[in-house]
């Protein structure tokens, strides 16, 4: 049996018809067929509410003008009894004499060797004690002593065999000067008396 051959022209016509059918119902316009789809409008961000104005800083409390009683902060004879000293009239030495003026009380004792122990307590009506201590300039070398409990500022210096210690709390400054026979003895005495100085400050300026 002989097979009928299909002309090549008919095959080409059939392929062309399939191609046109794949385009669906869209017009065959090359200028619009490949255009990007219409962009979606962006949603605008909601307006932010205006920032609230910062609250004004609280005003600094005014000083009541009351001045602590420096007499209550002085070491007593009982406080220094273990040092083996007796009341004396030793002169203020070290950087105690250069402290800012205020309502001041002083006490002094003498060791059997002739060394002098002096305690100065000053109350200020218009300044903080820590400002007085931090601004003090004393001769000698800065030394590190154990930190006293409950004080706002503490500094110490030794010049030769004389050591000076300044402690501050509130508007009160307690200053100790020990003029001993050697620098080591002066520092040792200052270390022993530091806790008592701090305890007295707690009474004067809670």
Secondary structure, 3 states (H helix, E strand, C coil): CCCCCCCHHHHHHHHHHHHHHCCCCCCCCHHHHCCCCCCCCCCCCCCCCCCCCCCCCCCCCCCCCCCCCHHHHCCCCCCCHHHCCEECCCCCCHHHHHCCCCEEEEEEEECCCCCEEEEEEEECCCCCHHHHHHCCCCCCEECCCCCCCCCCEEEEEEECCEEEEEEEECCEEEEEEEECCCHHHHHHHHHHHHHHHHHHHHHHCC
